[in-house]
């Protein structure tokens, strides 16, 4: 079953409660998210994105994942 934007935001928010999170997309399969969180300070972009993908708790795993694609933008606040 495809995931909705609010479900994706809830999963990310559970791991990043202080983050600024914006999830876009309406087909439930191909989505985009922007996550700005202080914990990203000192991390490179790959580390930041791995942390967010880990927060999705396997929802993107393989062809049977509920979320097929997530265009992800991450950064620490300025």
N, C-alpha and C positions, 0 to 999 in steps of 0.2 A: 504494500500500500504506500503510495507516495507521501512524502512528508510535506507539511505546510510550513510556511515561514515562521509562525509562532512556535512550532515544535522545535525547529532548528535553534531559534533564539533561546528557548528554555534550556536546551542541552548545553549550549555554549555558556549561558549565564550561570549554570550550576558550577562550572569550573572557573569562570571569570566574573564574579559577582559585581566588581567595580568597573567593568568594561563598558565602553560605548559600543553598542552592537546594532548593526543595521542589516537586515536580511531582505533581499529582494527576489522576486520571481513569483510566477503564479501557476506554473504547470506542475509543481510538486516534485519535479524530477531534476530539472536544471535550474539551479539557484545561484545567487551571489550573496556574499556576506562581507561586511567590513567589521573588523574587530580592533578596537583601540584600547589597550590595557597597559597600566603601569608595570605589570610583571614582565612585559616584553623588553623593558629597558636592558640593554646589554646583550640581547639575543639577536642573532642574525635572522633574516626573513624565513629561512628554512626551518629554524628552530621554532619560531613563532607559529608558523603554519602547522608544523607537526603537533604542537601543543593544542591548537584548535581542533585538528582532526582527531586527536585522542579524546577530546571532550565530546565528540560525536558518538562515542561508544560503539563503534563498529557499524554504524548506519550506512557507511559507504563501502563496506567490505564486499569486494567481488561483484559479480553480476547479479547476485541476489540481494544486494544492499537496497535499502529503502530510498536512498539518495544517490542518484546516478552521477551527478556532477555538481560541484560547488566551486564557483570562481571566488577565491578567497583573497582579501586584502587585509593585511595586518600591519600594525605599527604601535609603537609606544607613543603616549601623548607628548606633545611638544612643550 
